[in-house]
Amino acid sequence: MRILIGADTYAPDVNGASTFAQRLAAGLTARHEVHVVAPARGLRATTRRVPPGVTEHRLPALPVVAGGTGLRFCPPVGLVRAATRVLREVRPDVVHVQSHFLVGRALVTAANRLRIPVVATNHFMPENLTHHVPLGAGAQRRLHAWAWADAAAVFTRADVVTAPTPYAAALAERAGIPGPVLPISCGMDLGRFAPDPGGELRRGFRAKHAVPDRPTIGYVGRLAPEKNVGELVEALALVHRLRPDLDAQLLLVGDGAQRPALLERAAALGVADRVVSTGFVPDEDLPAAYLACDVFANAGTAELQSLVVLEAMACGLPVLGVDACALPHLVRDGDNGFLFPHARPSALAARLALLLADPGLRSRMGARSHEIAAEHDERHTLARFEELYALRTRSLPTAPAALTAGAL
């Protein structure tokens, strides 16, 4: 089968949607011909084949100025024409878009006209964007409603829509996307993200990044406002006040606009020497980053699944997650970790102190995390999408003829 994936964020972008699209494309190459359409790093369109056999079609793009994300976007003028040109050249059996933004909507429009089946996956929550807009509460609510309506208007034109979790699927349906929206996990490479019984990866990462040998709370991901990493810094200071004997530290792996403010806050709270911030680390070092930690925490309140929590679980870590959005699908309170209320660092600190003080509890909860993560084996994810592609392709038998029709 020839599959074309459309992504508004893709390598080298670092975020959940980009990571999923890259892993999906790579996984599908074992049995299919895979093409990806995504923003270029400049104003020149390019086509090239990259390992492990994905053909990337990069469309001219400009940098996103707001938010310091490093993302790029494709200007809408002429974008449907460019998407149509790629579809005519590639002649895919199915198009799978990863968003309703500019690249995604252009591909949906072009694919509809060419009668190519469309699968869409929603990774979007307005909260991931609206915090960048300095508006009052009322205007934020109107912007939130408009953002969901805009997403629904695009996804309505897909043949089938998926989302990473049952929570995300229900949220999309409530926002006006016609159901049923199918929950399909983003999946996990359980061979790559796994426990390290000998501790070799743990020791190597700690040596490379000068991480002291102390009980370690870990966070991996973007240091962005909606991730609420400041709550982890606040909780660390409270742990030191509650249990100074634990000598705990916080390991922040990742970069983002909030990094300077987080380090300043740590200094103000007197725990600057207990916060290690590595900045960006390459993808090949991520498993070792998790294994360098003793517990993993995520205070993000805009998660539709959270790949970083899933990766930490696969590595055998107990996890702490804010009791919001999709995190309760992964963090089972009292089983493989603990949930905590948003904006209550004291509650998080109490749970952290409990875990850090009890190696046996960490071991038991970490083992359960690994078992739960096994339910998200990426082989199951790939099989589900392959099944959807095959079903959609059979439902539109005239697609090849449409591809040879006149220009739009």
C-alpha positions as CSV (number, residue, x, y, z in Angstrom):
1,M,0.0,0.0,0.0
2,R,1.2,3.6,-0.7
3,I,0.5,5.8,2.3
4,L,1.0,9.6,2.5
5,I,1.2,11.1,6.0
6,G,0.5,14.9,6.3
7,A,2.0,16.6,9.3
8,D,2.1,20.3,10.3
9,T,4.9,19.5,12.8
10,Y,7.5,16.9,12.0
11,A,11.3,16.3,12.5
12,P,13.2,18.2,13.7
13,D,10.3,19.5,15.8
14,V,10.2,18.1,19.4
15,N,6.6,17.4,20.5
16,G,4.2,14.6,20.8
17,A,2.5,15.0,17.5
18,S,5.8,15.2,15.6
19,T,7.2,12.2,17.5
20,F,4.1,10.1,16.7
21,A,4.1,11.0,13.0
22,Q,7.8,10.1,12.7
23,R,7.4,6.7,14.5
24,L,4.3,5.9,12.5
25,A,6.0,6.6,9.2
26,A,9.1,4.6,10.2
27,G,7.0,1.7,11.4
28,L,4.9,1.5,8.2
29,T,8.0,1.3,6.0
30,A,8.4,-2.4,6.9
31,R,5.4,-3.3,4.7
32,H,4.4,-0.2,2.8
33,E,5.6,2.7,0.6
34,V,5.5,5.7,2.9
35,H,5.5,9.4,2.0
36,V,5.4,12.4,4.4
37,V,4.3,16.0,3.6
38,A,5.5,18.5,6.1
39,P,6.9,22.1,6.4
40,A,10.4,22.7,5.1
41,R,13.1,24.5,7.1
42,G,13.0,27.3,4.6
43,L,11.3,28.7,1.5
44,R,12.3,26.0,-0.9
45,A,10.3,22.8,-1.6
46,T,12.3,19.7,-1.4
47,T,11.8,15.9,-1.9
48,R,14.2,13.4,-0.5
49,R,14.3,9.8,0.8
50,V,15.4,9.4,4.4
51,P,16.1,6.4,6.6
52,P,14.4,3.9,7.1
53,G,12.9,4.5,3.7
54,V,10.4,7.4,4.1
55,T,10.1,9.9,1.2
56,E,9.7,13.4,2.6
57,H,8.0,16.1,0.6
58,R,8.8,19.4,2.3
59,L,6.7,22.5,1.4
60,P,8.0,26.1,1.7
61,A,7.6,27.4,5.3
62,L,8.1,30.4,7.5
63,P,9.0,30.4,11.2
64,V,6.3,30.7,13.9
65,V,7.3,33.9,15.7
66,A,5.1,33.5,18.8
67,G,6.0,31.2,21.7
68,G,9.6,30.5,20.9
69,T,8.7,27.0,19.8
70,G,10.9,26.8,16.7
71,L,8.0,25.5,14.7
72,R,7.4,26.5,11.1
73,F,4.2,26.9,9.1
74,C,3.4,26.7,5.4
75,P,1.7,29.9,4.1
76,P,-1.8,29.1,2.9
77,V,-1.6,30.9,-0.5
78,G,-1.2,28.1,-3.1
79,L,-1.0,25.4,-0.5
80,V,-3.9,23.3,-1.8
81,R,-2.3,23.5,-5.3
82,A,1.0,22.3,-3.8
83,A,-0.8,19.5,-1.9
84,T,-2.6,18.5,-5.1
85,R,0.7,18.4,-7.0
86,V,2.2,16.0,-4.5
87,L,-0.8,13.8,-4.4
88,R,-0.8,13.5,-8.2
89,E,2.9,12.6,-8.2
90,V,2.7,10.1,-5.3
91,R,-0.7,8.6,-6.2
92,P,-1.3,7.4,-2.6
93,D,-3.9,4.8,-1.7
94,V,-4.7,6.7,1.5
95,V,-3.8,10.1,3.1
96,H,-3.4,10.2,6.9
97,V,-3.3,13.8,8.3
98,Q,-2.0,14.5,11.8
99,S,-3.7,17.9,12.3
100,H,-6.3,20.2,10.9
101,F,-3.8,23.1,10.5
102,L,-2.5,24.4,7.2
103,V,-0.8,21.3,5.8
104,G,-3.5,19.0,7.1
105,R,-6.5,21.0,5.8
106,A,-4.8,21.5,2.4
107,L,-4.3,17.8,2.0
108,V,-7.8,17.0,3.1
109,T,-9.2,19.4,0.6
110,A,-7.0,18.1,-2.2
111,A,-7.7,14.4,-1.3
112,N,-11.4,15.0,-1.2
113,R,-11.4,16.5,-4.7
114,L,-9.2,13.6,-5.9
115,R,-11.4,11.0,-4.2
116,I,-8.5,9.7,-2.1
117,P,-9.5,8.2,1.3
118,V,-8.6,10.3,4.3
119,V,-7.8,9.2,7.8
120,A,-7.2,12.0,10.4
121,T,-5.7,11.8,13.9
122,N,-6.4,14.7,16.3
123,H,-3.5,15.6,18.6
124,F,-4.9,19.1,19.3
125,M,-6.2,20.8,22.3
126,P,-6.8,24.6,22.2
127,E,-5.0,24.9,25.6
128,N,-1.7,24.1,23.8
129,L,-2.0,27.3,21.8
130,T,-4.3,29.8,23.6
131,H,-1.8,30.4,26.4
132,H,0.4,32.2,23.8
133,V,-2.4,34.8,23.2
134,P,-2.6,37.5,25.9
135,L,-6.4,37.8,26.2
136,G,-8.9,38.1,29.0
137,A,-11.0,35.2,30.3
138,G,-14.0,35.9,28.1
139,A,-11.9,36.3,25.0
140,Q,-10.0,33.2,25.8
141,R,-13.3,31.2,26.0
142,R,-14.4,32.5,22.6
143,L,-11.0,31.7,21.1
144,H,-11.2,28.2,22.6
145,A,-14.7,27.6,21.1
146,W,-13.6,29.0,17.7
147,A,-10.5,26.7,17.7
148,W,-12.6,23.6,18.3
149,A,-15.1,24.6,15.7
150,D,-12.3,25.2,13.2
151,A,-10.9,21.7,13.9
152,A,-14.3,20.1,13.5
153,A,-14.9,21.8,10.2
154,V,-11.7,20.1,8.8
155,F,-12.1,16.7,10.4
156,T,-15.7,16.4,9.3
157,R,-14.3,16.0,5.8
158,A,-12.2,13.0,6.8
159,D,-13.5,9.4,6.2
160,V,-12.5,8.4,9.8
161,V,-11.0,10.3,12.7
162,T,-8.9,8.8,15.5
163,A,-7.5,10.2,18.8
164,P,-4.8,8.7,21.1
165,T,-7.1,7.8,24.1
166,P,-10.8,7.4,25.0
167,Y,-10.6,10.7,26.7
168,A,-9.3,12.4,23.6
169,A,-11.9,10.7,21.4
170,A,-14.8,11.8,23.6
171,L,-13.4,15.4,23.8
172,A,-13.3,15.6,20.0
173,E,-16.8,14.3,19.7
174,R,-18.0,16.9,22.3
175,A,-16.3,19.6,20.3
176,G,-18.4,18.7,17.2
177,I,-16.2,16.2,15.3
178,P,-18.7,13.6,14.0
179,G,-18.2,10.3,15.7
180,P,-17.4,7.7,16.3
181,V,-13.9,9.1,16.9
182,L,-11.8,5.9,17.3
183,P,-9.3,5.8,20.2
184,I,-6.0,4.3,19.0
185,S,-2.9,4.7,21.3
186,C,0.2,6.4,19.8
187,G,2.0,3.3,20.8
188,M,5.5,2.6,22.2
189,D,8.6,0.8,21.0
190,L,8.9,-1.6,23.9
191,G,12.3,-2.9,22.7
192,R,13.8,0.6,22.9
193,F,12.1,1.9,26.0
194,A,12.6,-0.8,28.6
195,P,14.1,-1.4,32.1
196,D,17.9,-1.4,32.5
197,P,18.5,-4.1,35.1
198,G,22.3,-3.6,35.0
199,G,22.1,0.1,35.3
200,E,24.5,0.8,32.5
201,L,22.4,3.3,30.7
202,R,21.5,5.1,33.9
203,R,25.2,5.4,34.9
204,G,26.2,6.6,31.4
205,F,23.5,9.3,31.2
206,R,24.3,10.6,34.7
207,A,28.0,10.7,33.9
208,K,27.5,12.5,30.6
209,H,25.3,15.2,32.1
210,A,26.9,15.5,35.5
211,V,23.8,14.3,37.4
212,P,24.7,13.7,41.0
213,D,24.0,10.3,42.7
214,R,20.9,11.3,44.6
215,P,17.2,10.2,44.6
216,T,15.9,11.8,41.4
217,I,12.5,13.1,40.2
218,G,12.5,13.2,36.4
219,Y,10.7,15.3,33.8
220,V,11.3,14.9,30.0
221,G,9.7,17.2,27.5
222,R,9.2,20.8,26.4
223,L,9.5,23.4,29.1
224,A,6.4,25.2,28.0
225,P,3.7,27.0,30.1
226,E,1.0,24.3,29.7
227,K,3.4,21.7,31.1
228,N,3.3,23.4,34.5
229,V,6.9,22.4,35.2
230,G,7.0,25.1,37.9
231,E,4.9,22.9,40.0
232,L,7.6,20.3,40.0
233,V,10.2,22.9,41.2
234,E,7.8,24.0,43.9
235,A,7.2,20.4,45.0
236,L,10.9,19.7,45.1
237,A,11.4,22.6,47.5
238,L,8.6,21.3,49.7
239,V,10.1,17.8,49.7
240,H,13.3,19.3,51.0
241,R,11.4,21.0,53.7
242,L,9.4,17.9,54.6
243,R,12.1,15.3,54.3
244,P,15.6,16.9,54.1
245,D,17.1,13.5,54.7
246,L,15.9,12.3,51.3
247,D,18.3,14.8,49.5
248,A,16.1,14.7,46.4
249,Q,16.9,16.4,43.1
250,L,14.9,17.3,40.0
251,L,16.2,16.3,36.5
252,L,14.8,18.4,33.7
253,V,15.5,16.9,30.3
254,G,14.4,19.2,27.4
255,D,14.3,22.8,26.5
256,G,11.8,25.6,26.0
257,A,10.9,29.2,26.7
258,Q,10.2,28.5,30.4
259,R,13.7,27.2,31.1
260,P,15.3,30.4,32.4
261,A,12.3,31.2,34.6
262,L,12.3,27.7,36.1
263,L,16.0,27.9,37.0
264,E,15.4,31.4,38.5
265,R,12.5,30.0,40.6
266,A,14.6,27.1,41.8
267,A,17.2,29.7,43.0
268,A,14.6,31.7,44.8
269,L,13.4,28.6,46.6
270,G,16.9,27.6,47.6
271,V,17.0,24.5,45.5
272,A,19.1,25.7,42.6
273,D,21.8,23.1,43.4
274,R,19.1,20.4,43.4
275,V,17.8,21.1,39.9
276,V,19.8,19.6,36.9
277,S,18.7,21.0,33.5
278,T,20.2,19.2,30.6
279,G,18.6,21.2,27.8
280,F,17.8,19.3,24.6
281,V,19.1,15.8,24.3
282,P,19.0,13.7,21.0
283,D,16.4,11.1,20.5
284,E,18.8,8.2,20.9
285,D,19.6,9.3,24.4
286,L,16.0,9.4,25.6
287,P,15.7,5.9,27.1
288,A,18.8,6.6,29.2
289,A,17.3,9.9,30.3
290,Y,14.3,8.1,31.8
291,L,16.5,5.4,33.4
292,A,18.6,8.1,35.1
293,C,15.5,8.9,37.2
294,D,13.8,7.1,40.2
295,V,10.3,8.5,39.7
296,F,8.7,10.5,36.8
297,A,6.3,13.4,37.2
298,N,4.1,15.3,34.7
299,A,2.0,18.3,35.8
300,G,0.8,19.1,32.2
301,T,-2.9,19.9,32.0
302,A,-3.3,19.7,28.2
303,E,-2.4,16.0,27.5
304,L,-4.3,13.8,25.1
305,Q,-2.1,10.9,26.0
306,S,1.4,11.9,27.0
307,L,4.1,10.0,25.2
308,V,6.7,10.9,27.8
309,V,4.6,9.3,30.6
310,L,4.2,6.2,28.5
311,E,8.0,6.1,27.8
312,A,8.8,6.5,31.4
313,M,6.4,3.6,32.3
314,A,7.9,1.4,29.6
315,C,11.3,2.0,31.3
316,G,9.8,0.7,34.6
317,L,9.4,4.0,36.5
318,P,6.6,4.8,38.9
319,V,4.8,7.8,37.6
320,L,3.0,10.8,39.1
321,G,0.5,12.7,36.9
322,V,-1.8,15.6,37.4
323,D,-5.4,14.4,37.7
324,A,-6.5,16.0,34.5
325,C,-7.3,15.2,30.8
326,A,-5.9,11.8,29.7
327,L,-3.2,11.2,32.3
328,P,-5.5,9.0,34.5
329,H,-5.6,6.6,31.5
330,L,-1.9,5.9,32.2
331,V,-1.4,6.8,35.9
332,R,-3.5,4.5,38.0
333,D,-3.6,6.0,41.4
334,G,-2.0,3.7,44.0
335,D,-1.1,1.1,41.4
336,N,1.7,2.3,39.2
337,G,2.0,5.7,40.7
338,F,-0.1,8.5,42.1
339,L,-2.4,11.2,40.7
340,F,-2.3,14.7,42.3
341,P,-4.5,17.8,42.0
342,H,-3.4,20.6,39.6
343,A,-1.8,23.7,41.3
344,R,-1.3,21.8,44.6
345,P,2.5,21.4,44.9
346,S,2.1,20.3,48.5
347,A,0.0,17.3,47.4
348,L,2.6,16.4,44.8
349,A,5.4,16.8,47.4
350,A,3.7,14.5,49.8
351,R,3.4,11.8,47.1
352,L,7.0,12.3,46.0
353,A,8.3,12.0,49.5
354,L,6.3,8.7,50.0
355,L,7.8,7.2,46.8
356,L,11.4,8.5,47.3
357,A,11.5,7.1,50.9
358,D,10.3,3.6,49.9
359,P,12.5,1.7,47.4
360,G,10.2,-1.3,47.6
361,L,7.1,0.8,46.7
362,R,9.0,2.3,43.8
363,S,10.0,-1.2,42.6
364,R,6.4,-2.5,42.7
365,M,4.9,0.5,41.1
366,G,7.6,0.6,38.4
367,A,6.9,-3.0,37.6
368,R,3.2,-2.3,37.2
369,S,4.1,0.7,34.9
370,H,6.0,-1.6,32.7
371,E,3.1,-4.1,32.5
372,I,0.6,-1.3,31.7
373,A,2.9,0.1,29.0
374,A,3.0,-3.3,27.3
375,E,-0.7,-2.7,26.4
376,H,0.5,0.1,24.2
377,D,2.9,-1.9,22.0
378,E,3.4,0.0,18.8
379,R,2.9,-3.1,16.8
380,H,-0.8,-3.0,17.8
381,T,-1.0,0.7,16.8
382,L,0.5,0.0,13.4
383,A,-1.9,-2.9,12.9
384,R,-5.0,-0.8,13.8
385,F,-4.0,1.9,11.3
386,E,-3.2,-0.6,8.6
387,E,-6.6,-2.0,9.0
388,L,-8.2,1.4,8.8
389,Y,-6.2,2.2,5.6
390,A,-7.3,-1.0,4.0
391,L,-11.0,-0.4,4.9
392,R,-10.9,3.1,3.6
393,T,-9.2,2.2,0.4
394,R,-11.8,-0.5,-0.4
395,S,-14.6,2.0,0.2
396,L,-13.4,4.4,-2.6
397,P,-12.6,2.2,-5.6
398,T,-12.6,5.1,-8.1
399,A,-9.6,6.9,-6.5
400,P,-7.0,6.0,-9.1
401,A,-9.2,7.2,-11.9
402,A,-9.7,10.6,-10.1
403,L,-5.9,11.0,-9.8
404,T,-5.6,11.0,-13.6
405,A,-8.4,13.6,-14.0
406,G,-7.7,17.2,-15.1
407,A,-6.0,19.8,-12.9
408,L,-8.0,21.3,-10.1
